[in-house]
């Protein structure tokens, strides 16, 4: 990913709350709760296992698909400006990372 002038690259751990349907509802980052304010975008990429040389036991499950969400958020229930958060979760982790923050 290439950062633009209005984007900050972080890779910071965050807590994500999901709806019953599995879409992000809110993100806790830096002690604040950011509410999702628009329809999120969801996609997967593949881990370059040949570069990381990770090995796992046979039958462990999917260890290649990296999950991503791009969400527009605002601080709490306020009318603050929208920000764009890009979230990532690696296949062998339950921890979500805030990959970047951009201006919407």
C-alpha angles and dihedrals in degrees: 000000000000117000119229126209091266096045130088120202112215120150087200121162113250138177114239124197115206134201120241086262091058101252122128115267102174142353127215109212129162092353094306132104116230115197121215107245104179140032107292125230117229130194144146132229129191126249114240093234092172089065098042093041091213115170127197134180118269112269096024091125134236110353099158107062115091112199121221136186127187109199136174111223141176130199110274116307092323129118091245120146117283118255127191117232122191112203128193135188121189116222097249096045136075090199118103117216126208097227097183146346122217138174113258 
